[in-house]
């Protein structure tokens, strides 16, 4: 079964982008490459609660994405942040293929509309190479998470990596796929 957003991309978005940017070769048309979801937990020094917080974060990210996350660790010690080399600082998942399209569909159509006072995502969050990063203050906006069972609300960074060469191409791709940008 092909995800509905992937089918929509093949049927409609490729034609729209081809007309708008004048691509000659079908391989020039930008597409989603991967989506990276990162949940940073910061410096954990709560006595014995670190493992519980890490386990909860891993469980919640795997529920949201349908894929087991990788636990991230500090590469070097920084005394000012009370951080030691090798300390656990978060977890992340890289989605590709069908899971990526399904996650993007749920993000745009279910999760973002649940954000309080949502007026759209910032159109300035591109990195210059066609990649888009979105920061969410609460991971509880995803419908898979049961709010009553969450001990600590955590933030999530979502980076959408595309094959677009410029920010304009990437913005056109994401807008055509349903990303609600603020303003025009």
N, C-alpha and C positions, 0 to 999 in steps of 0.2 A: 504494500500500500504506500503510495506516494503522499507525503504531507501536503495539505491543501495550499500552504503558502509557497511551497516549491513548485507546484503545478501552476499557481497564479504567476509566479516569476517567469516560468517558461512561456506561458500563454500571453500575458499582457505586458509585464514589466520590460522584457527584452525588446519588444516592439516600440514601447514608449521611449526607452533610452536610445535606441537606434535612431529614431526620428529626431529626438532632441539634440543629440551630440554628433550625429552624422557618422556613425561607425560603419566601416566597410566590411570588416571581418567579424564574424560572430564571436570570436575569442576575445575581441577588444571590449565587449560589453561587460561592465563591472558586475560582480556577483559577490555574495557573501562567502568568505573564506573560512572563518571560524569565529566563535564567540567565547571569550574568556570571562568567567565569573570568579571574582576574588572576594573573599570575606576576611578582612584584616581584623585580628582580635587584639592587636596592640601587645604591650608588655604585660604578661600574666604573672602576677605575684600575689595571689590570694591565699597563700598557705597550701591547702590541699585541693582547692577547687579548680585548679588549672585543667586537670584531666577531664572534669565534668564539662567545663566550658568548651574545650576542644572537641570532645565527643558530641556535644549538642550541636556545635557548628558543623561538624562533618555530617551528622545525621540530617540536619536541616538542608544543607546544600545538596546532599544526595537525593532528598525528597523533591526539592525544587527542580533539579536537572535530570534526574533519572540515571545518574552516573556517579561513581565513587570519586570523591575529591582527593587531591594530593595535599598533605599537610606541609605548609611552608615553614621554613626555619630561618633564623637570622644568620647572615653570612659572616658578620663580624660584630664584635662587642662595641657598644657605645655607652660610655658611663653616664652621659647626660640624660639618656633615656632609660637608664637602669636595665640595659639590654645586654645579654651575654651571647656569645657565639654559640649557635646550635639551639637556642631557645625557640620554642614554637611561637609563631607570631600570626598564624592564620591558616586558611586553606583555600584551594582554588581548583577549578574545573575548566578544561578546554573542550568545547563542544564542536563537532564537525558533522557534516552530512545531515541525515534526517533529523537527528536529535536537535541539531542547531536550528533548523527551520521550525520545528515544533516549539522549541523554547522561545524563539523570536515571536512566533504567533501568539503564544500565551503572554509574553511580556507586553506586546503592543495592545492586544485586545482585552486582556483580563487584569493584569497587574497595574500598569500605568494609570488606567482610569480609576483605580482604587486609591491612588495617592490623594491625600487631603489637599484641597485648593490647587488642583493640578491645572495648569494653563498650557502645558506643552513642555517639551524638552528644549534645552538651549541649542540654538543653531551654531553657537561658537565652540562647541565641544569637539571639534575635529582637530587632528594633530598635524595637518599639512600633507599627509600621505594618504588621505582617504579613509582613515580609521576614526571611529567615533567612540567616545567613552562617556558613560552615564553613571553617576553616583546616586545611590538610593540610601536614604537615612534609615529605613526600616526594611527588613527582609520579610516582615509579616504581611506585606501587600500581596504576596503570592498566595493564591487560593489553596494551595496544597498544605500550607502551614496552619496548624490550629493555634489560634492566638492564646487560648487558655493554657496550653502546655509549654509555652515559651517562657523561660526564666529570665533571659536577658535579650532585649531587642538589639540586633546587630545591623550594621551598615553593609552594603554590598556595592562593589564596583563592577560594572559590566562593560567590557570592551568589545566592540563589534569591528572585526577586521575584514576589510573588503579588498577586492582586486583593483579598485579604482585608483587612478594615478593622482587625481586632484580632489580637493574638498567638494567642489561643485558636483563632480560626477558621483561622489559618494553620497552627498546630500540628496541628489536626484534619485539615486537607487533606494535609499532608505525611505524617502518621502513616498515614492511610488509603491513601496512595500507596506506602507501604513504607519510609519513612525510619525507621531504627532509633534511637529516642531512648533515652537512658540512664534507668534507673529505671523508674517506672510507666508 
